[in-house]
């Protein structure tokens, strides 16, 4: 098991709101400086345009920094997943995260199972594991129906219990149901706060340990240390009214706090 950081921990600093968005190399160096051992390049659109030389440069930079790479995408069409399997090979990646639904393609469990039976054996042959993330667009029951239907050690669940709250699924229930199938964990805390005038709630991120995520309970259920499952830091940090500098500073502080908290928990 190792602790790492996702591109989602740099959400604002790589966005169009940044005066100079961080590059992939910037994020890798920052991850190493913060003590992370893994970097998950998750839903990072520029990567699709990298040629072989540029992918090799990313791989070598990570290796020089002592960072292992993971990859994240969305969608399960066969050609899409095989393209990302090629990218995984170029980056020496052994775990790819995906999601079942993308705009224009929302397969039901039967179709999803059939599609994944085409690509997962190729992942297995390459020694790469595919993880499907828990999130509000797909019920946890349906997600597990697909994982069990494919029936491969190289297909599992990327556990992010905060995502499923919007489907009215309790985080503890999601953890309990998916625990035997988890291959990767996204660590982000979350909380509800009352809106002005007590008119509804805002559901957003918060520093690790200050919200509703029962991280200790999740670790006890999944046993990542015993099973070699990496824990990857992400955030749901709202944009700060003070602007980019304040937002970027807080984003960095949350990431540092999360990594330090995880390292202290060992």
N, C-alpha and C positions, 0 to 999 in steps of 0.2 A: 504494500500500500504506500501511496505517496500523496502529498498535498500539493495542489496546484491552483492555477488561476486561469480563468476563461477570458476571452475577448469581451464578454459581457460585463466584466469588472472594469472595463475601459470604455464603457458605452458612450459617455459624453466626450471623452478625450479623443475618440476616433471618429466622432460625428462631424457633420457639416457645421456645427456650431463652434467647433474648435478653430481658433485662428491658424494653428498648424497641427492638423490631426497627427496623432502618434502613428508611427509606422509599425509593421510587424516586428522589425528589429528592435524598435524602442520598447515594445511590450515585452519581448523576450528578455531584454536586459533588465527591465524593471522587475519582472518576475524573479529573475535570479537574485537581484539586489534585495528583494523582500524575503528571500528564503524559500520560494516556491521551487518544487522539483519537476513539475509538469506544467505545460501550457496547452490549453485546449483552444485551437483555432476554430471558433464556433460561429457559423453563419457570417463569415467574413468574405463579403462579395468579391473583393479584389483578387482573392486567391485563384478564382476560376480563370483569370487571365494570365497567370504565371506560366512561363514556359519551363522546360526541363532545367535550364541553367538557373533560373531564379528559384525554383523549388529546391534545387540542390543547395543553393546558398542559404535558404531558410533552414534546411536540415543541418547543414554544417555549422551555422551560427548557434542553433540550439544545442548541438553536440558540444561545441566549444564552451558553452555556458553551463554545461551539465544539466540541461533541461531535456526532458522527454516530451514529445509532441503527441497530442491527440487531435482529432478532426471532428468537426460538426457540420452537418448540413440538414436540409429538410426535404422530405419526399422519399418515396420508395419505388418509383418506376425503375425498371431494371437497368436501363441505359444510364440513368442518373447515378444509381448506386455503384455501377461498375466504373463509371468515370471517377467517382470519389475513391473507389478501391485503387485505381491507378495512382491518384494523388497520394493516397495513404502509403503506397509502396515507395513513391519518390521521397516521402518525408520520414520513412521508417516508423510509421504509425501503426499501432496494433489495436486501436479502438476508434471507431467512428460512431458518432451519435447522429440519429436522425429522428424525424417526426413523421407520423403516418399521413397527415394532411398538408397539402399546399393549395394555394389558389388554383382552382380549375381541376383539382383531383382530390376527391375525398372518398377513398375506397372504404367499403364496409369490411368487416373482419374476414369474410370469405375471400374477397378479391385481394385484400392485403396479404393474407396467408399464401395465396397462390403466387402472388408477385414475389414475395420474399423467398419462397421455395426455389425460385429461379436464381436469385442472387446470393443468398446466404451460403450455399455450398461453395461458391467461388471465394467468398470471404474466408470460409473455413480452410480451403486449400492454401490460401495465402497467409494463414495464421492471424487473421484480423477478426476482431469481434465487433458486431454491429449492435448498438444499443438504441432502443426506442424510448423516447422521453415521455414521462407522465406529464400531461397537460390538459387544459380544460376542453379542448376540442374533441377529445376521445375519452370515453369512460375507462377507468382502470380495468373494469371487467373485460371490456372489448380489447384493450391492449394486451391483457394476459391471455385472452382467447387466441390472439394472433401468435404470441410468443410460444405458447404451448402447442398450437397447431403446427408451427414450423418444426418444433422439437429439435433444435440444434444447440449445442453448447456455445456456439458462436453467435447466438442471438439472445439478447437479454434486455433489461430495462435500465434506462438512465433515470434514477430516482430524483425527482424535484417535487417534494410534497406540497410546496406552496403554490405551484401552478394549478393544482386540481381544486383549490378552494373555490374558484369561480364556477366550478361545476357542482358546487355544494357537496363535495367529498371532503371528509375530515382528513387532515394530514396523517393522523395516527392510523386511520384505516388504510390509507394508501401505502404507508410504510409496511404495515402488517401483511397486506395482500401481496405486495411485490417483493418483499425481502428475499425469498429464495431465488429470485430471478435477476436481482440487481447486478449490474456489471460496472456501474459508474454512479457517483453521487454528485449532484450539484448542491453546494452549500450556500444558501442565502436565507436570511431571516426576514420576517414579514410581520406586519401588524396592521390592525384597523385603528383609525383615528376618526373622531367625529368631525364632520364638516361644520363650517360656520353656521350658527343658528341651530345646530343639532339636526340639520336636514341631511340625513344619510351619513355614509362613512366614506373615507378614502382608504383603500387597501394598497399598501406600498411597502417598500423595503425599509429596513432599519438595521443598525449595527448588530452583528452576530451576538446572540445572547441576551438581547433586549426585547425580543419579540416572541412570537408564538411557536417558532421552530423548536421542537424538543430534540436537539441535536444528540444529546446523550442517549435518549430512547431510540433514535434512528440508528445510531452506531451499535447499540446493544442488539437490535433486531437484525441488522444487516451483517455485522461482524466484518467490516472492511479490512481490518488488520489481519485476520485469519485468512481471508479469501483473496487478498491482493487487489482490493477495489480502491481506486483512487478517489479522493475527495477534491472537488474543483470549486473554487470560490467564484460566485457570481453576485450581482446586486440588482435590486430594483430601486435605484436612487432617483428620486424626483429632481427635476431641474430646480435650482435654487434661484429665488427672486433677485439675488445680488449679482447674478450673471455667471459667465463661464468660469472665471477664476475661482470663485467661491465653490462652484459645482465641482470643478476639477480637483480642488484641494480636498473637499469632503470625500470625493470618490477614492482618492489615494488613501485617505485616512481610514475609510471603511475597509479597503483591501488589506492594508497593513494590520489593522485590528483583527480581521478575520484570520489571516495567516498566523499571526502571533497567538490567537486563541486556540487554533487547531494544533499548533506546535506544542503549546503548554498542556494540551489535553492528553498527550502521549504518556 
